[in-house]
Amino acid sequence: AEKFLESVEGSQNYPLLLLTLLEKSQENVIKVCASVTFKNYIKRNWRVVEDEPNKICESDRIAIKANIVPLMLSSPEQIQKQLSDAISIIGREDFPQKWPDLLTEMVNRFQSGDFHVINGVLRTAHSLFKRYRHEFKSNELWTEIKLVLDAFALPLTNLFKATIELCSTHANDASALKVLFSSLILIAKLFYSLNFQDLPEFFEDNMETWMTNFHSLLTLDNKLLQTDDEEEAGLLELLKSQICDNAALYAQKYDEEFQPYLPRFVTAIWNLLVTTGQEVKYDLLVSNAIQFLASVCERPHYKHLFEDQNTLTSICEKVIVPNMEFRAADEEAFEDNSEEYIRRDLEGSDIDTRRRAACDLVRGLCKFFEGPVTGIFSGYVNSMLQEYAKNPSVNWKHKDAAIYLVTSLASKAQTQKHGITQANELVNLTEFFVNHIQPDLKSATVNEFPVLKADGIKYIMIFRNQVPKEQLLVSIPLLINHLQAESIVVHTYAAHALERLFTMRGTNNATLITAAEMAPFVEVLLTNLFKALTLPGSSENEYIMKAIMRSFSLLQESIIPYIPSVITQLTQKLLAVSKNPSKPHFNHYMFESICLSIRITCKANPEAVGSFEEALFLVFTEILQNDVQEFIPYVFQVMSLLLEMHKNEIPSSYMALFPHLLQPVLWERTGNIPPLVRLLQAYLERGASTIASAAADKIPGLLGVFQKLIASKANDHQGFYLLNSIIEHMPPESVDQYRKQIFILLFQRLQNSKTTKFIKSFLVFINLYCVRYGALALQEIFDSIQPKMFGMVLEKIIIPEIQKVSGQVEKKICAVGITKILTECPPMMDTEYTKLWIPLLQALIGLFELPEDDTIPDEEHFIDIEDTPGYQTAFSQLAFAGKKEHDPVGQMVNNPRIHLAQSLHKLSTACPGRVLSMLSTSLNAEALQYLQGYLQAASVSLL
């Protein structure tokens, strides 16, 4: 049924039928299905992508925009949400230019007095405006925000005041309060979005109204709005959290204007923190409230609010320590929802956890009060550790909090890549490590106190730059041992810590830990890593797979003895996950590990490539036959790597696959294009003659691929990569009959849409052609398409644009090609083309000596980033399948400047006097000076 709907969605009126169904149907299920289908249809098709047909006809677009707002507002809430999302997707593309009346239509509904309608408008406005929170500043954005403020700010403020009044009128009506508080939450969110980029004049003038009401809402407590649920935040908590966010925004960005209101907000939020319980439902509120204090305490002109020792002590005691505790809910997540726990704890997506907020507050306070704060906490840390020592099995949570406190105290600046980069001088990290962390990791059983084990491993990971290397080396066998822990969190952290240690750099950029130092542990490391993938819950654990990849990369040839068993395990894993690929990172590192195995082994023994092909081709065939979209781009990259290992022939197993690579359906998916082009290039580099003799009937298919790629602004450079390989490697006679057609296609594209990227690729191509077939052949093919065409190309494209070419090899190809046109093309010396000889030489000297011209015309700035709507396998480049840079003129020319001098010398010998007289009459003085330098360097002179 879904396939059928997808097949008809291109028809005119399809979206209008969905909306009619949604409006008229009696069945609620059908209404909901229609609304979801409609939203997804808009998501897939509304954006108009360059080079692709417009998927929704104009009349449908107009009709949708005319009907969707009233329909959304009259629908029940479940459907209202779907349509509101659809409006914001359309708005992202069309608002304000192509949908100017959207705002007025929405604002007019505020007058309706019906809060179901009003909330619909607010929800839509929120999803439309929330992008203002993360867009980069630009004139376009500011113009749009100004337009929104002019239409929206006053009605929003009036609605805010009216809603607050209604709250006090209906203070005893629970159901009315629920609706009104939902509105207030949305209004507070809109306030945040509209104030994020800059402080609008309107809000500055009305700050009194907004801030006074925000303040009174923060202190409000209405029994009717309290919920019994311990997990889920209620409306009151959500509203107060958003107000904390709004206050923090003003305190950080507009502190001068906000100063008069700040003290009362600090007091209100402080009281809120001291009186709010430990239940999970308050987490967001507490963490936003702490974040507010954190953002205030690190501002120089608020520091007086915190200076008093008693204030600091009570913040530490009443806010920080209680919120660092490991609660029952955290323990539950650690055991039963480890993936979420790891994501929050390791990847810092714990933005809204209490612990993260408390840490940020510690860091904020340390900015001005490092000494006193460290002093207060040292006391706490010591007493917590003493509690733990009295009875470890009961009091382990005290030690956990102590480790957390030390971590947050010691770390001033942190990056994902390097761990802690700045540490607090007052905390002795190594001593703490030796006395309190190592003993836990050295204990005989890896499975007791899993939380403390995880803490200890995380400590190594975070402070890897502060703890001396000899302590890290002591830790490595301990970490390898913990890969066997049953707890998912513990063995994941162990893998992650090893991976981070292996990436550390020592002197002269070598890895800090060397392959030699790892020698005693290679076997146990590999065994435990692969064993960890068999532990329950970790069969597709991306941290373990990344550690496998990093171990290979560090250990290099010391893994060769283990490769047979390793590659078997990797291929089995590949086969298993290809049935249902669900973890993109895991899959990526798995393919990287396969590439590393191939690279390392074949570097030592090139013959080994056959055994890898044997191991992998069965699985690859299955992946290609079952069309596992996520894996196909990876398979092509690994195949390219394998094929490039062969010297000068293509094995028959590859030739059998060749025709399938040209099938149009493979080229429909953007993610396949870069790896497929590279694979075809490998075919051409290794076996062009085999293709010419055994598969000549496939050459038109190969050129068909080039023709498809060249037509797209996003992929034309890939088309040129392919074409350049064809020109460079195919025997000339096999492409003779197609040459003229190739040039005609390129000229058509030049006429239709000439972009900088296309011109750069085109210049490299014609110069490569010139190097391969000679300058005369280039001139003849141009002039056979149209008389005097060669001169036009020189004058309109090569001379003015050559400065745009970038890249060492590309510039070299162009220099050698232009040198050939100047010195090996008789028509340049004695026809009407002669007038272009000096300008062309001048352009070539410019290519050598002037900086590259990297200007891009304004209308082209966003061409390269082609967003494919919907889920399409994006292309992920495998780092370890990298291709060596290839220089097609490397054999022939080493230094292009000297090559130019030698070629000019040869030309002047053939026609004495001509070259000198042209140079002396019209080459500009600076260029002439450079040229004389080249001639001297080549020790030749002109006759």
Secondary structure, DSSP 4 states (H G I P E B T S, - for coil): -HHHHHHHTTSTTHHHHHHHHHHH-S-HHHHHHHHHHHHHHHHHHSSPPTTS--SS-HHHHHHHHHHHHHHHHHS-HHHHHHHHHHHHHHHHHHTTTT-TTHHHHHHHGGGG--HHHHHHHHHHHHHHHGGGGTPPP-HHHHHHHHHHHHHHHHHHHHHHHHHHHHHHHTTT-HHHHHHHHHHHHHHHHHHHHHHHSS--HHHHHTHHHHHHHHHHHHH---GGG----SSS--HHHHHHHHHHHHHHHHHHH-HHHHGGGHHHHHHHHHHHHHH--S-GGGHHHHHHHHHHHHHHHTSGGGGGGG-SHHHHHHHIIIIIHHHHS--HHHHHHHHH-HHHHHHHHHSS--TTSHHHHHHHHHHHHHHHHHHHHHHHHHHHHHHHHHHHHH-HHHHHHHHHHHHHHHHHHHEEEEETTTEEEEE-TTS-HHHHIIIIIHHHHHSS-TTSSHHHHHHHHHHHHHTTTTS-HHHHHHHHHHHHHHTT-SSHHHHHHHHHHHHHHHH-B-GGGSBSS-HHHHGGGHHHHHHHHHHHTTSTT-TT-HHHHHHHHHHHHHHGGGGGGGHHHHHHHHHHHHHHHHTS---HHHHHHHHHHHHHHHHHHHHH-GGGHHHHHHHHHHHHHHHHHTT-TTTHHHHHHHHHHHHHHS-S---HHHHHHHHHHT-HHHHHSGGGHHHHHHHHHHHHHHHHHHHHHH-GGGHHHHHHHHHHHHT-TTTHHHHHHHHHHHHHHS-HHHHGGGHHHHHHHHHHHHHH---HHHHHHHHHHHHHHHHHH-HHHHHHHHHHHSTTHHHHHIIIIIHHHGGG--SHHHHHHHHHHHHHHHHS-THHHHSGGGGGHHHHHHHHHHHHHSPP-----GGGTTSS--PPPS--------GGGPPPP--TTTTT-S-HHHHHHHHHHHHHHHSTTHHHHHHHHHS-HHHHHHHHHHHHHTT----
